[in-house]
Amino acid sequence: MQTRKRILMLDQPTVYHVISRTAYQSFLFDEDAKDVFVRMLFHQAAFAGIEILGYCVMSNHIHLMVHVLPINSLPDKTLLERYKSYYGEDKIPQSSLSFSALEGILKENGAEAEMARQRILSRMGDLPAFMRELKQRFTIWYNHKNGNKGTIWAARYKSLIVENSPESLTRVAAYIDLNPVRAEIVEDPKDYRWCGYAACLAGNRSMRAALGQLFTGSCEYAEALKSYRLILFGKGHQSKGTPGSDQGRISTQALEQALKEGGHVPVHELLRCRIRYFSDSLALGTQPFVESVFNHHRSSFGKNRQKAGSPLPPCNWGSLHTLRDLKRRVYSFEKTTNRS
């Protein structure tokens, strides 16, 4: 079998669409595994200095759209911050330097320091290194949980270079987000929490920023959200899956409704979900109300906290604010399926 050639742009910022499948197409990703993989994805990206522009975690494969920026050097302070955030204080493997040891070596600034810098920098701003570590870390977690040995991934991942233009980026992102629709798991990508679009609607700051990057910063978030939903529904209206499978698509009625609403996700659709803002946010209301609650209970919050509350994302909620800025599983959609 001929080996698939991989093309990398090593000397300039580049966007890639990456696809990696499980070994033997095994359906290994249950809900817990998907949650863990998404957490590892953003953790690894923060260490490597790679931007996640889109993703979707399916039962037997993953799609990523990543913006890789080459990193040739970093200030020692930044290097140490990333190293500590990545490993923590007590989870550094025996083959790696402890944080205190690395800090001491860098302060001495001798030959050993430069070797340490280059060894860590070689793991940053590099797609193969990013994918290798991400998949290895997830494999370790999965095997430990399930008592397995060996790799769980097919040998190689595929990567496609994507032009950094709104037309290319939005179309590839839509293709990624529409995976659960094509697989007939959901009728709307917002109902599948392991994709970038659903995370964006749920308030994930990284994915909200990524949405703006899909349009190369040419429009505000609210406008980008509407435009992207129209692209998503327009592309998803025509099924382009493999004959006999992956035939799910956005219905004509849903497309027409999205056009009618100008790309907005209507509030009544969001209210179909279990929304943690309405149960776990401590206080919910207008900004003055949330601030009054915060000031009344100031002693219950950390001394360094300055911000009283945060507006609910996205823009559909009007002036509502929340005292707790929830990060995880904000929306839990009622519709369930055995094929996710």
C-alpha positions as CSV (number, residue, x, y, z in Angstrom):
1,M,0.0,0.0,0.0
2,Q,1.3,3.4,-0.9
3,T,2.0,5.7,2.0
4,R,0.0,8.8,2.0
5,K,2.1,11.9,1.7
6,R,1.6,14.7,4.2
7,I,2.3,18.3,3.3
8,L,3.3,20.7,6.0
9,M,4.1,24.4,6.0
10,L,6.8,24.7,8.6
11,D,7.9,28.3,8.2
12,Q,4.6,30.2,8.2
13,P,1.2,30.2,10.1
14,T,-1.0,27.5,8.5
15,V,-4.5,26.2,9.0
16,Y,-5.0,22.4,8.8
17,H,-8.0,20.1,8.7
18,V,-7.0,17.0,10.5
19,I,-8.8,13.7,10.6
20,S,-7.8,10.7,12.7
21,R,-9.6,7.4,13.1
22,T,-9.6,4.7,15.7
23,A,-8.0,1.3,14.9
24,Y,-10.3,-1.0,12.9
25,Q,-12.9,1.7,13.0
26,S,-13.8,0.7,16.5
27,F,-16.5,2.8,18.2
28,L,-14.4,3.7,21.3
29,F,-15.6,7.1,22.1
30,D,-18.5,7.1,24.6
31,E,-19.7,10.3,26.2
32,D,-17.1,10.3,28.9
33,A,-14.3,9.6,26.4
34,K,-15.5,12.5,24.2
35,D,-15.5,14.8,27.2
36,V,-12.0,13.8,28.2
37,F,-10.7,14.1,24.6
38,V,-12.1,17.7,24.3
39,R,-10.5,18.7,27.6
40,M,-7.2,17.2,26.5
41,L,-7.5,18.9,23.1
42,F,-7.7,22.4,24.5
43,H,-5.1,21.6,27.2
44,Q,-2.6,20.4,24.6
45,A,-3.4,23.3,22.3
46,A,-2.7,25.9,25.0
47,F,0.7,24.3,25.7
48,A,1.7,24.0,22.0
49,G,0.4,27.5,21.1
50,I,-2.0,26.1,18.6
51,E,-5.4,27.6,17.9
52,I,-8.5,25.4,17.7
53,L,-10.8,26.8,15.0
54,G,-13.1,23.8,14.8
55,Y,-13.5,20.2,16.0
56,C,-15.9,17.3,16.2
57,V,-15.4,14.1,18.2
58,M,-17.4,11.2,16.8
59,S,-17.6,7.6,18.1
60,N,-14.7,6.3,15.9
61,H,-12.9,9.4,14.5
62,I,-12.1,13.0,15.1
63,H,-12.0,16.1,13.0
64,L,-9.9,19.1,14.0
65,M,-9.3,22.5,12.3
66,V,-6.2,24.0,13.8
67,H,-4.2,27.1,13.2
68,V,-0.5,26.3,13.7
69,L,1.9,29.2,14.3
70,P,5.6,28.3,14.2
71,I,7.4,29.0,17.5
72,N,11.1,29.5,17.3
73,S,11.6,31.1,20.7
74,L,9.7,32.2,23.8
75,P,10.6,34.2,26.9
76,D,11.6,31.9,29.7
77,K,8.7,33.2,31.8
78,T,6.2,32.2,29.2
79,L,7.9,28.8,28.7
80,L,7.8,28.1,32.4
81,E,4.1,29.2,32.6
82,R,3.1,26.8,29.8
83,Y,5.2,24.0,31.3
84,K,3.7,24.4,34.7
85,S,0.1,24.7,33.3
86,Y,0.6,21.6,31.2
87,Y,2.1,19.3,33.9
88,G,1.1,20.9,37.1
89,E,3.3,20.4,40.2
90,D,3.0,16.7,40.8
91,K,2.1,15.0,37.4
92,I,5.4,15.4,35.6
93,P,6.6,12.1,34.1
94,Q,9.9,10.7,35.2
95,S,11.5,11.3,31.8
96,S,10.8,15.1,32.1
97,L,12.3,17.8,34.3
98,S,10.4,18.9,37.3
99,F,9.2,22.5,37.2
100,S,11.6,23.6,39.9
101,A,14.5,21.8,38.1
102,L,13.6,23.5,34.8
103,E,13.3,26.8,36.5
104,G,16.8,26.4,38.1
105,I,18.4,25.4,34.8
106,L,16.9,28.3,32.9
107,K,18.1,30.8,35.6
108,E,21.7,29.5,35.2
109,N,21.4,30.1,31.5
110,G,24.2,27.8,30.5
111,A,24.4,25.2,27.7
112,E,22.0,22.9,29.6
113,A,19.4,25.7,29.6
114,E,19.5,26.1,25.8
115,M,19.1,22.4,25.4
116,A,16.1,22.4,27.7
117,R,14.6,25.3,25.8
118,Q,14.9,23.7,22.4
119,R,13.6,20.4,23.7
120,I,10.4,22.0,24.9
121,L,10.1,24.4,22.0
122,S,10.3,21.4,19.6
123,R,6.9,20.3,21.0
124,M,5.3,23.7,20.2
125,G,4.0,25.2,17.0
126,D,4.3,21.9,15.2
127,L,1.4,19.8,13.9
128,P,3.0,16.3,14.1
129,A,4.2,16.9,17.7
130,F,0.8,18.2,18.7
131,M,-1.0,15.3,17.2
132,R,1.4,12.8,18.6
133,E,1.2,14.0,22.2
134,L,-2.6,14.5,22.1
135,K,-3.2,11.0,20.8
136,Q,-0.6,9.5,23.2
137,R,-2.1,11.2,26.2
138,F,-5.6,10.1,25.3
139,T,-4.4,6.5,24.7
140,I,-2.9,6.4,28.1
141,W,-6.1,7.6,29.7
142,Y,-8.3,5.2,27.7
143,N,-6.1,2.2,28.3
144,H,-5.8,2.9,32.0
145,K,-9.6,3.2,32.3
146,N,-10.4,0.1,30.2
147,G,-7.5,-2.2,31.1
148,N,-6.2,-2.1,27.5
149,K,-2.7,-2.2,26.0
150,G,-1.4,-0.8,22.8
151,T,-2.6,1.9,20.5
152,I,-6.2,2.7,19.9
153,W,-5.6,4.8,16.8
154,A,-5.2,3.9,13.1
155,A,-1.5,4.4,12.1
156,R,-1.7,7.8,10.5
157,Y,-3.8,10.9,10.6
158,K,-4.8,12.8,7.5
159,S,-4.2,16.5,7.2
160,L,-5.3,19.1,4.6
161,I,-3.9,22.6,4.3
162,V,-6.8,25.2,4.3
163,E,-6.5,28.6,2.9
164,N,-6.9,31.3,5.6
165,S,-9.9,33.0,3.9
166,P,-13.5,33.3,5.1
167,E,-14.8,31.2,2.3
168,S,-12.4,28.3,2.9
169,L,-12.5,28.4,6.6
170,T,-16.2,28.6,7.1
171,R,-16.9,25.8,4.6
172,V,-14.4,23.4,6.2
173,A,-15.7,24.3,9.7
174,A,-19.3,23.6,8.5
175,Y,-18.2,20.3,7.1
176,I,-16.7,19.4,10.5
177,D,-19.7,20.6,12.5
178,L,-22.1,18.7,10.2
179,N,-20.6,15.3,10.9
180,P,-23.3,14.3,13.5
181,V,-26.0,15.5,11.1
182,R,-24.7,13.4,8.3
183,A,-24.5,10.4,10.7
184,E,-28.2,11.1,11.6
185,I,-27.4,11.6,15.2
186,V,-28.9,15.0,15.5
187,E,-30.9,17.3,13.1
188,D,-29.0,20.5,14.2
189,P,-25.3,20.6,15.1
190,K,-26.1,22.7,18.1
191,D,-27.6,19.6,19.7
192,Y,-24.2,17.7,19.6
193,R,-22.1,19.1,22.3
194,W,-18.8,17.6,21.1
195,C,-18.4,19.9,18.1
196,G,-17.1,23.5,17.9
197,Y,-20.4,25.1,16.9
198,A,-22.3,23.7,19.9
199,A,-19.4,24.7,22.2
200,C,-19.6,28.2,20.8
201,L,-23.3,28.5,21.5
202,A,-22.7,27.1,25.0
203,G,-20.3,30.0,25.7
204,N,-16.9,28.4,25.2
205,R,-14.7,31.5,24.9
206,S,-12.1,29.8,22.7
207,M,-14.7,28.7,20.2
208,R,-16.4,32.1,20.2
209,A,-13.1,33.7,19.3
210,A,-12.5,31.0,16.7
211,L,-15.8,31.9,15.1
212,G,-14.6,35.4,14.5
213,Q,-11.4,34.0,13.0
214,L,-13.4,32.0,10.5
215,F,-14.3,35.3,9.0
216,T,-10.8,36.6,9.6
217,G,-12.0,39.2,12.0
218,S,-14.2,41.0,9.4
219,C,-17.3,41.1,11.5
220,E,-18.5,41.2,15.1
221,Y,-19.4,38.0,17.0
222,A,-23.1,38.3,16.7
223,E,-22.9,38.9,12.9
224,A,-20.4,36.1,12.5
225,L,-22.7,33.7,14.4
226,K,-25.7,34.5,12.1
227,S,-23.6,34.2,9.0
228,Y,-22.1,30.9,10.0
229,R,-25.4,29.4,10.9
230,L,-26.7,30.2,7.4
231,I,-23.6,28.7,5.8
232,L,-24.0,25.6,8.1
233,F,-27.6,25.1,7.2
234,G,-27.0,25.8,3.5
235,K,-24.2,23.3,3.3
236,G,-26.0,20.7,5.4
237,H,-29.2,20.9,3.3
238,Q,-27.5,18.8,0.6
239,S,-26.3,15.4,1.8
240,K,-22.9,14.4,0.4
241,G,-22.2,11.3,2.4
242,T,-21.2,7.9,1.2
243,P,-24.1,6.1,-0.6
244,G,-25.9,3.8,1.9
245,S,-24.5,5.7,4.9
246,D,-24.0,9.2,6.2
247,Q,-27.1,10.4,4.4
248,G,-28.4,12.7,7.1
249,R,-29.0,16.3,6.2
250,I,-30.6,19.6,7.2
251,S,-34.2,19.5,6.3
252,T,-35.7,22.0,3.9
253,Q,-38.0,23.3,6.6
254,A,-35.0,23.8,9.0
255,L,-33.1,25.6,6.2
256,E,-36.1,27.8,5.4
257,Q,-36.5,28.6,9.1
258,A,-32.8,29.5,9.5
259,L,-33.1,31.9,6.5
260,K,-36.3,33.4,7.9
261,E,-34.6,34.0,11.3
262,G,-31.5,35.5,9.6
263,G,-29.2,32.9,11.2
264,H,-30.3,33.4,14.8
265,V,-30.8,30.5,17.1
266,P,-34.2,31.3,18.5
267,V,-34.7,31.4,22.3
268,H,-37.4,28.8,22.2
269,E,-34.9,26.4,20.7
270,L,-32.4,27.1,23.4
271,L,-35.1,26.7,26.0
272,R,-35.6,23.1,24.9
273,C,-32.3,22.4,26.6
274,R,-31.5,22.0,30.3
275,I,-29.5,25.2,30.8
276,R,-27.3,25.4,33.8
277,Y,-27.5,29.2,33.8
278,F,-31.0,28.7,35.2
279,S,-30.0,26.3,38.0
280,D,-26.3,26.7,38.8
281,S,-25.3,30.3,38.3
282,L,-26.1,31.5,41.8
283,A,-27.8,34.7,40.6
284,L,-29.4,35.6,37.2
285,G,-30.9,38.9,36.1
286,T,-29.9,42.3,34.8
287,Q,-26.3,43.5,35.4
288,P,-27.3,45.9,38.3
289,F,-29.2,43.0,40.0
290,V,-26.3,40.6,39.7
291,E,-23.9,43.3,41.0
292,S,-26.1,44.0,44.0
293,V,-26.1,40.3,44.9
294,F,-22.3,40.1,44.5
295,N,-21.8,43.2,46.7
296,H,-24.1,41.9,49.3
297,H,-22.2,38.6,49.5
298,R,-18.8,40.0,48.7
299,S,-17.1,38.1,51.6
300,S,-18.2,34.8,49.9
301,F,-15.9,35.4,46.9
302,G,-12.2,35.5,46.5
303,K,-10.4,38.8,47.3
304,N,-8.9,39.0,43.7
305,R,-12.3,38.8,42.0
306,Q,-13.3,42.2,40.6
307,K,-16.0,41.3,38.1
308,A,-19.5,40.9,39.6
309,G,-21.1,38.9,36.7
310,S,-21.0,38.0,33.1
311,P,-23.6,38.4,30.3
312,L,-25.2,35.1,29.1
313,P,-23.8,34.0,25.7
314,P,-24.7,34.2,22.9
315,C,-26.6,37.4,22.2
316,N,-30.1,35.8,22.3
317,W,-30.5,36.3,26.0
318,G,-30.7,40.1,25.9
319,S,-29.5,41.8,29.0
320,L,-29.4,38.7,31.3
321,H,-26.3,38.3,33.4
322,T,-25.1,35.5,35.6
323,L,-23.1,35.6,38.8
324,R,-21.1,32.4,38.0
325,D,-19.4,32.3,34.6
326,L,-20.1,28.7,33.8
327,K,-17.6,26.9,31.6
328,R,-18.6,23.2,31.2
329,R,-21.8,21.5,30.0
330,V,-23.8,24.7,30.1
331,Y,-26.5,23.3,27.8
332,S,-27.8,19.7,28.0
333,F,-30.1,19.0,25.1
334,E,-33.1,16.7,25.7
335,K,-32.8,14.8,22.5
336,T,-30.7,11.6,23.0
337,T,-29.6,8.8,20.7
338,N,-27.8,5.5,20.9
339,R,-25.7,6.4,17.8
340,S,-23.7,9.3,19.3
